[in-house]
Amino acid sequence: MNHVRPCLLGCTNADGIPYRAAPGRQTCPRCGDQLAALLREIGDLYAVLDDPEQLLPTTSGGRGRPGYGSRSPAVDDLIVHTDVRTGETDTGGPGALAVVEQWARQIREDRSVDTPPDQMRATVPAGRITMTRELATLRFHWDWILAQDWVDAFADEMRAVRDQLVRARRLTVPVIRIGTCPITVMTVDRDADPITLPCSATLRVRLGDTEIRCPACHTVWTRDRWHQLGTDWADYASLATQLDIPVTTLRRWCHEDHWATAGTRSRRLVSRADALASYARRHTTPTGNAG
């Protein structure tokens, strides 16, 4: 008789009975998918902190004493969460990059076959550690991770990282994920033969920016070319989430600014470029006097 294992992530049905773990895993399929989505969310949230130009502090209450403290809470979060050496944060626990790197490094060592752990550890100098690299390590070993009896501890720490980044995200200007870079780049295959591949790096834009720059191939798109990227259309619900603007306000902007529309009466689509332009006009960062 096969042993039935419950999902280690604590999910239960309406009667409080744990769901079964998938064959060869310690999690049920639903929890495994949710954990994978959590890693994607961490990557998106971290991308904001990883770009100092995006860390513009929003209104956050009281004024500090002149001459004391850092330039902004957002810059503090940049330092804390993007430095792999960060030990404890104000909210408790290591910074985001430090946590993810520790897990990825341990997994590389545990999974290494031909490379001694000490040598494996030395292959990733501190200056080259990035969130993109560490998340890629976790995804590469994903099936193995979900089969480990410590996956619940892993999930708890990833949720803590996400929550820390969400708190930091509230101090920053919204950034929208546009899509992937369509530019074709030259590279080489395993036989060192030249081949062409789409760049496919994730493109993001801070509301109010005048250009989008690919972080990988460095191609630049000015605002009048943004319609060439990603999808041309979006519904009100997704825009409301991305821009943190109520749907009723977006509908008013659509009427006032004459956005292009498409879709059906039940699911109205609007021009993403028009929506971003309306947001930028109404949310230009002021440059007034500092108190």
N, C-alpha and C positions, 0 to 999 in steps of 0.2 A: 504494500500500500504506500502510495506517495505521501510524503509529509506535507501538509498544507501550512504554508508560512503566511502570517499576517503581514501586511505592509508596515514597515518600520516607521513610517512618517505619521502614523496615528490617525489615519482616515477611517471613518466608520459609517455604516449605513444608518437609516432612521431608527433602527432598533439597537444601535450601539455596538453592532458586530463589526469587527475590523474587516476591511476588504482584503482579499488575497493578494499576495505578491505575485508578480508575473513570473513565469518559469525562468529560472536562472538569475532572478533579481530579488532584491530585498524591498522593492517598492511595487505598488500597483501601477498599471499603465498611466492612469490619470495623474498620480503624484509624480511619476517620472517626467511626464510632459510639463507639469507645472514647475518642476525644478529646473528643467531646461529653459522654460520661459523666464524664470527668475534670473538665470545667467545672462540672457539677452537684455533684460531690464537693467541689470548691473552695468553691462557694457554701454548702454545708451546713457544712463545717468552719469557714469564716470566720464564719458566723452565731454560733458559740459565742464567738469572740473579740470580736465586735462588741457583745456585751452584757456590760458590766462586772460585773453581778450574777451572771453565770454563771461568772465566773472565780474559783472557790474552789479554792485549791491543795490537791491531794491529797498523801498522804504521799510524800515524795520523798527520804528519806535523811537526811543529816547536818544538824546545826544550824549556823546562821551566827552570827557574833559579834553580840551585841546592839547595836543602834544603827547597824548598817552594812547597806548593801544596800537593795533595794526591798522592798515589802511582801510580794511573792510573785513567783515566776517567771512565773505566769500573767499578772499585771498587766504585767510587762515585755513579754510577748508581745503583749498588747493594744496597748501603745504602739508597739512596733516594726512590727507587721504592719497596723495600722489607720491609720497616718500615712503619707500619700502622699509626704511629704518624706523618709522613711527612706532612707538611703543603703545602708550595709552592716550586716548583722546578724551576730550572733556565729557563726552557721553559714555565713556567706558569702553575698554577694548582697544585693540590696535586699529590703525587706519585701514581703509579699504584695500589699497594695493598690498599692504603688508599681509593681510589675512589671506587674500587670494593667492599671493605668491607663495606663502607657506604651504598651502594645500597643494598647489601645482608642483612645487619643488619636491615635496614628500612623495607625491604620486610618481614623478619622474624617477626618483630613486627606487621606490618600491617596484616599479615596472621595468627598470633597467635589467637587461640580461647580460650584455657583453661589456657594459661600462661599470666599473666600480663606483659605489655611491659618492666617494670623495671626489672622483674625477667628474662625475655627472654634475655635482654641485658647483664645481669650478667652471663649468661651461657657460654659466649665465652670470657674467659680471654685473654688479649692482647698477652700473650706468646703462645697461641694456634691458633691464627688466621693465616690461610694460604690461598694462592691463590686457591689451590685445593678445600678447603672447601667452600670458598665464591663462586667460580664458580659453584660448585655442588648445592649450595642453589639457584642460579639463574636458573640453568637448571631444578631443581625440580619444581619451580614455573613458568616455561616457558610459558605455556598457559595463565596463569593469567597475567604475565607481558605484553604479546602481546595484552591483552584486555584493558590495562590501557591507559588513555588519556595522560599520561606523557611518553609514550614509545619513542616519538621522542627525548625528553631530555635524556632519558636513552641511546638511540642509539648514540647521539652526544658525550656523555661522554665516552662511550665504544670505539668509534673511536679515541677520543683524547688519551685514554690509549694506544690503539694499536699504534698510531703514536709515542708516547713517547717511547714505547718499541722498535719500529723499529729503532729510532734514537740511542737508547742505544745498540741495536743489532749490529750496524755497527762497534762498538768498540770491538767486541768479536770474538773469534774463532768460525767458523761454527760448529753447533751441528746438527746431523742427527737423526731423529726419526726412530728407527729400527723396532719397532712393540710392541707387548705386551708380557709380561713375561709368558712363558708356564708352569712354575713350579706349581705343585699341592700343595696347602697348606691346613692345617687343621683349621677349624673354627667351630662354633656352630650355629644352627638355632634358631628360636624363642622359641623353646621348650627346648633349651639348649642341644640338641642332637648333637654329633659330626658329621660333614660332611666334605667332601673334595671338594674344588673348585679351579679352576685355579686362580693363583695370578692376572694375567691380568693387572698389573701395566705397564705404558708406559716405554719402554726402549729407552734411548737416548745415543749417543756416541759422544764425541768430536773427531774430526779428529786428528789423532796422538796418541790417547789413545791406551793402550795395553790390556785393559779389559773393559767389560761392567758390571756394577753392578746394580742390581735391587734396586730401592729406597724403595721398600716395604718389600720384603722377603730377600733382601741382597745377593741373589745368584750371583755368579761371573762367567762370561764367558771370558776366555782368547781369544786372537785374533784367534787362530787356531780353535775355536769353534763358531765363529761368524756366520758361514754358517748355523748353527742350528736355528738361530733366524730370524724372519721376512721372507720376500720373498728373494729367492736366486737371482732373476733377476730384472733388472731395465732397462728402455729405456734411451737413451741419453738425451731426453728432461727433464725427472725428475731428472736425475743426475746433469745436468747443473744447474737446479734451486737450488738443495740441496747444491752443492759444490761451486756455483758461479763461474763456469768454463765454457768457451764457448764450444759448441758442437764440433766444429772443433778440439779443443785441446783434448777433451775426445777421439775422434776418433783416433788421433795420439797416445795418450797414449795406447789405446787398441792395436794398431798395434805394438808399441814399446815393450810393456810389455806382449804381448800375452795373453790377457784376454780370458777367456772362453766366448763363445757367443751362442745364441739360437735365436728363433723367426723366422721371415720371412724377406725377402728382404725389404718389405715395413715398417716393424717395427722390427728392430734389437734389441735384448735384450742382455745385457752383465752382467757378474757376478758382483754383488754388492760388494762382498768381494774383488775381484781383483781391482775394481775401488777405493775402500777405501784404499787399500794397495798402489796403485800408487799415490794417493793424499798424503798419509802420507810420502812417500819417498821424494816427491818434496816440501813438506811444513813443514818440521821439524822446530819447533820453535828455533831460534838461541839463544845461551846463551853468546853472545859476551859482550864486555865491554859496560857499560852504559856511555852515554856522561855526 
